[in-house]
Amino acid sequence: MRALLLAPDRAHPGGLAAFRAAGGQVVDGADGLGVLDLVVDGITGIGGRGGLREDATELVHTVTRDRTPVISVDLPSGVEADTGEVHGEAVRADATVTFGTYKPGLLIDPAAEHAGALRLVDIGLGPELPEPPDLEALQYADVAALLPVPGAESDKYRRGVVGVVAGSERYPGAAVLAVAGALRGGAGAVRYVGPGADAVIARFPEALVHAGPPSKAGRVQAWVVGPGLGDGRAAEAAVADVLAADVPVLVDADGLRLLDAETVRTRTAPTVLTPHAGEAAALLGTAREEVESGRLTAVRELAARYRATVLLKGSTTLIAEARDTPVRVNPTGTAYLATAGSGDVLSGLTGSLLAAGLAPRDAASVGAYLHGLAARHGSDGAPVSAQDVADGIPAAWRDVRAG
């Protein structure tokens, strides 16, 4: 074992003594490290800010140029522990061993991309950890407890009816995919409103279709509006009509561009917004790069500004509320979900969970969790289509129920 100390005067005396007692050798420069089988990164800790210094960057490039495996201690050096931001150079680890609790920077992109495989070691910090946490991730048991299960007396209305306002002449497939997600999300029925009725009925004869305004479609317990809707006057009127309803509303895609912020803020029923980074940037009036580099800040700001539950889509999807609750990070996402139409499926699925009675934060969390699992079932390690994701939802549901 060899160690190179970038700041010898700040080395922990006890740790250094233990290292030497175990046969470790301290060297003066990278040339003294020799051939490496493994690199253990401990350059900076959780208090590090602003990326690596120049001397540290040069060292990292030197010791990893032969693709030597890297294990980071607590978190990869150079990433922001509290926000998941990366400013400048940072270590890209193959694995990270962290202590006490997961740090936000290990779970949120872009920093999460630097962490590799994660291993949490309990060192007895439980009583010292802050309550409530800044961030939380649901696991199988949490999601299973939230899944809507019909009772013996349930009918389609007691199970919930979700309305879907989606699709256009240009994007009829968005209607089909949103309805596909909704039919698999636990609600008892799906009402479709929009110009894609023929395509929807051809694929899903069980869907209930309506040609007039959403408010005249019949009873619903939640609305989904926006996927493939376009931006014409009819689309604008449909969004306004849905937001006037006294039931939960999920707004996605084109619907986000047609939002009136004050209307959303003053609604008495819950609103769920499901933007990707570009849409979130437009809602915040900032650059997409600002959202992508500071996802935790962005999702919190959106939730507060619109007084809504916000699901910020990405390989690590985040869910935040306007009130001061922990931001949830979805652990099941995959980069293969970055495919046309997968967001439409997620909207329908989450809207169906809203109609089935889940609270907005729980509906968004469960929807994202099932959506990620469904992509894994649909792809089997290969690229996945949006229809594959929709078809994978029942298997994901069964997996969660089985534990």
CORWO-V823351 format. One record per pair of residues at least 12 apart in sequence whose ideal C-beta (glycine too) atoms are under 8 Angstrom apart, sorted by the first residue. I is the first residue (numbers start at 1). GAP is how many residues later the second one is. Records with the same first field share a line. If there is no record, write none. Layout:
I->GAP ; GAP
//
This chain:
1->18 ; 21 ; 22 ; 23 ; 24
2->22 ; 23 ; 24 ; 25 ; 30 ; 31 ; 32
3->16 ; 21 ; 22 ; 23 ; 24
4->22 ; 23 ; 24 ; 25 ; 26 ; 28 ; 29 ; 55
5->21
6->37 ; 49 ; 50 ; 53
8->18
30->29 ; 32 ; 33
33->30
36->27 ; 30 ; 32
37->31 ; 32
38->30 ; 31 ; 32 ; 33
39->24 ; 25 ; 29 ; 30 ; 31 ; 32
40->30 ; 31 ; 32 ; 33
41->19 ; 29 ; 30 ; 31 ; 32 ; 35 ; 36 ; 50 ; 52
42->30 ; 31 ; 32 ; 35
43->13 ; 16 ; 17 ; 34 ; 35 ; 48
44->12 ; 33 ; 34
45->29 ; 30
46->28 ; 29 ; 35 ; 57
47->34
48->29 ; 30 ; 31 ; 32 ; 33
49->31 ; 38
50->37 ; 38
51->27 ; 35 ; 36 ; 37 ; 38 ; 39
52->25 ; 26 ; 36 ; 37 ; 38 ; 39
56->21 ; 22 ; 33
57->31 ; 32
60->17 ; 29 ; 31
64->28
69->25 ; 26
70->21 ; 22 ; 23 ; 24 ; 25 ; 46
71->22 ; 23 ; 24 ; 25 ; 26
72->19 ; 21 ; 23 ; 24 ; 25 ; 43 ; 44
73->23 ; 24
74->22 ; 23 ; 24 ; 25 ; 29
75->21 ; 23 ; 28 ; 30 ; 31 ; 36 ; 40
76->14 ; 15 ; 16 ; 17 ; 20 ; 35 ; 38 ; 39
77->13 ; 14
78->12 ; 13 ; 36
79->12 ; 26 ; 32 ; 35 ; 36
80->25 ; 31
81->22 ; 23 ; 24
82->21 ; 22 ; 23 ; 52
83->21 ; 22 ; 25 ; 28 ; 211 ; 213 ; 214
84->20 ; 21 ; 23 ; 24 ; 25 ; 26 ; 27 ; 28 ; 211 ; 212
85->20 ; 25 ; 26 ; 208 ; 209
86->24 ; 25 ; 28 ; 207
90->21 ; 24
91->23
92->21 ; 22 ; 24
93->21 ; 22 ; 23
94->22 ; 23
95->21 ; 22 ; 23 ; 24
96->19 ; 20 ; 21 ; 22 ; 23
97->22 ; 24
98->20 ; 21 ; 22 ; 23
99->21 ; 22 ; 24 ; 26
100->21 ; 22 ; 23 ; 25 ; 26 ; 28 ; 29
101->19 ; 24 ; 28 ; 32
102->16 ; 18 ; 33 ; 35
104->30 ; 31 ; 192
106->12
107->28 ; 30 ; 209 ; 222 ; 224
108->27 ; 187 ; 188 ; 208 ; 210 ; 221
109->183 ; 186 ; 205 ; 206 ; 207
110->182 ; 183
112->204
132->193 ; 194
133->193
134->192 ; 193
135->161 ; 191 ; 192 ; 193 ; 194
136->190 ; 191 ; 192 ; 193
137->191 ; 192 ; 193 ; 194
138->190 ; 192 ; 193 ; 227 ; 228 ; 231
139->192
140->259 ; 260 ; 263
141->262
143->222 ; 223 ; 226 ; 227 ; 257
144->256 ; 257 ; 259
146->212 ; 216 ; 219 ; 220
147->39 ; 219 ; 250 ; 253 ; 254
148->12 ; 38 ; 205 ; 208 ; 209 ; 210
150->38
154->34
155->33
156->32 ; 33
157->31 ; 32 ; 62
158->30
159->27 ; 28 ; 29 ; 30 ; 197
160->26 ; 27 ; 28 ; 61 ; 62 ; 192 ; 194 ; 195 ; 196 ; 197
161->26 ; 27 ; 28 ; 29 ; 30 ; 57 ; 58 ; 59 ; 60 ; 194
162->20 ; 23 ; 25 ; 27 ; 28 ; 29 ; 58 ; 59 ; 60 ; 61 ; 62 ; 186 ; 189 ; 190 ; 192 ; 193
163->27 ; 28 ; 29 ; 30 ; 51 ; 54 ; 57 ; 59 ; 60 ; 61 ; 79
164->14 ; 15 ; 18 ; 26 ; 27 ; 28 ; 29 ; 30 ; 59 ; 60 ; 61 ; 184 ; 187
165->28 ; 29 ; 49 ; 58 ; 59 ; 60 ; 61 ; 64 ; 73 ; 74 ; 77 ; 90
166->12 ; 13 ; 26 ; 28 ; 30 ; 58 ; 59 ; 60 ; 61 ; 62 ; 63 ; 178 ; 181
167->27 ; 28 ; 29 ; 32 ; 33 ; 60 ; 61 ; 62
168->26 ; 27 ; 28 ; 60 ; 61 ; 62 ; 67
169->26
170->58 ; 60
171->56 ; 57 ; 58 ; 59
172->23 ; 24 ; 27 ; 56
173->26 ; 55 ; 168 ; 171
174->22 ; 53 ; 54 ; 55 ; 79 ; 167 ; 170
175->17 ; 19 ; 20 ; 21 ; 22 ; 24 ; 25 ; 52 ; 53
176->20 ; 23 ; 24 ; 27 ; 28
177->50 ; 164 ; 167 ; 168 ; 171 ; 209 ; 210 ; 213
178->46 ; 49 ; 50 ; 166 ; 167 ; 169 ; 170 ; 173
179->13 ; 21 ; 24 ; 25 ; 28 ; 169
180->23 ; 24 ; 165 ; 168 ; 207 ; 210
181->163 ; 164 ; 165 ; 166 ; 167 ; 168 ; 169 ; 170 ; 171 ; 209 ; 212
182->42 ; 166 ; 167 ; 169 ; 170
183->21 ; 23 ; 24 ; 165 ; 169
184->165 ; 168 ; 206 ; 209 ; 210 ; 213
185->163 ; 164 ; 165 ; 166 ; 167 ; 168 ; 170 ; 171 ; 182 ; 208
186->166 ; 167 ; 170
187->34 ; 35 ; 165 ; 166 ; 168 ; 169
189->17 ; 19
190->14 ; 16 ; 17 ; 18 ; 158 ; 162
191->16 ; 17 ; 18 ; 19 ; 26 ; 27 ; 29
192->15 ; 16 ; 17 ; 18
193->16 ; 17 ; 18 ; 19 ; 20 ; 21 ; 24 ; 45
194->35 ; 44
196->32
197->12 ; 14
213->24 ; 25 ; 28
214->24 ; 27 ; 28 ; 31
215->26 ; 29 ; 30
220->25 ; 27 ; 135
221->26 ; 27 ; 133 ; 134 ; 135 ; 136
222->25 ; 26 ; 27 ; 28 ; 129 ; 130 ; 132 ; 133
223->19 ; 22 ; 24 ; 25 ; 26 ; 27 ; 128
224->25 ; 26 ; 28 ; 123 ; 124 ; 126 ; 127
225->13 ; 14 ; 17 ; 18 ; 24 ; 25 ; 26 ; 27 ; 30
226->13 ; 25 ; 26 ; 27 ; 28 ; 29 ; 30 ; 32 ; 121
227->25 ; 26 ; 27 ; 28 ; 116 ; 117 ; 120 ; 121
228->25 ; 26 ; 116
229->24 ; 25 ; 26 ; 29
230->24
231->23 ; 26 ; 27
235->19 ; 20 ; 23
236->22
239->12 ; 16 ; 19 ; 20
240->20 ; 23
243->16 ; 17 ; 20 ; 21 ; 24 ; 28
245->24
246->22 ; 23
247->22
248->21 ; 22 ; 23 ; 24 ; 106 ; 107 ; 112 ; 115
249->18 ; 20 ; 21 ; 22 ; 23
250->21 ; 22 ; 23 ; 24 ; 97 ; 100 ; 101 ; 104
251->13 ; 20 ; 21 ; 22 ; 23
252->21 ; 22 ; 23 ; 91 ; 92 ; 94 ; 95
253->26 ; 90 ; 91 ; 94
256->17 ; 18 ; 19 ; 23 ; 26 ; 27
257->22 ; 25
259->14 ; 24 ; 47
261->44 ; 45
264->42 ; 43 ; 44
265->41 ; 42
270->38 ; 39 ; 84 ; 89 ; 90
271->35 ; 36 ; 37 ; 38 ; 89
272->36 ; 37 ; 38 ; 39 ; 78 ; 82 ; 88 ; 91 ; 92
273->29 ; 33 ; 35 ; 36 ; 37 ; 38
274->36 ; 37 ; 39 ; 69 ; 72 ; 73 ; 76 ; 90
275->27 ; 35 ; 36 ; 37 ; 38
276->36 ; 37 ; 38 ; 67
277->14 ; 15 ; 18 ; 21 ; 35 ; 36 ; 37
278->13
280->18 ; 19 ; 22 ; 30 ; 32
281->17
283->19 ; 22 ; 23
284->14 ; 17 ; 18 ; 21
291->21
295->17 ; 19 ; 21 ; 23
296->22 ; 31
298->14
299->13 ; 19 ; 20 ; 21 ; 28
300->20 ; 27
302->18
303->17 ; 18 ; 19
304->18
306->16
307->15
308->14
309->12 ; 13 ; 51 ; 52 ; 55
311->39 ; 53 ; 56 ; 57
313->30 ; 33
314->19
315->18 ; 19 ; 20 ; 22 ; 23
316->13 ; 14 ; 17
317->12 ; 13 ; 16 ; 51 ; 55
318->12
319->42 ; 45 ; 46 ; 49
321->39 ; 40
325->36
328->33 ; 36 ; 37
330->35 ; 38 ; 39 ; 42
331->38 ; 41
332->36 ; 37 ; 39 ; 40 ; 41 ; 44
333->35 ; 39
334->38 ; 41 ; 42 ; 45 ; 50
336->39 ; 43 ; 46 ; 47 ; 48
337->34 ; 35 ; 38 ; 47 ; 52
339->44 ; 45 ; 46 ; 47
340->46
341->44 ; 45 ; 46
342->29 ; 33 ; 42 ; 44 ; 47
344->42
345->26 ; 41 ; 44 ; 45 ; 48
346->21 ; 22 ; 25
349->18 ; 21 ; 22 ; 44
350->13 ; 14 ; 16 ; 17 ; 18
351->12
353->13 ; 14
369->31
370->23 ; 26 ; 27 ; 30
371->18 ; 22 ; 25
373->19 ; 22 ; 23 ; 26 ; 27
374->15 ; 16 ; 17 ; 18 ; 19 ; 21 ; 22
375->13 ; 14 ; 17
376->16 ; 20
377->15 ; 18 ; 19 ; 22
378->13 ; 14
//
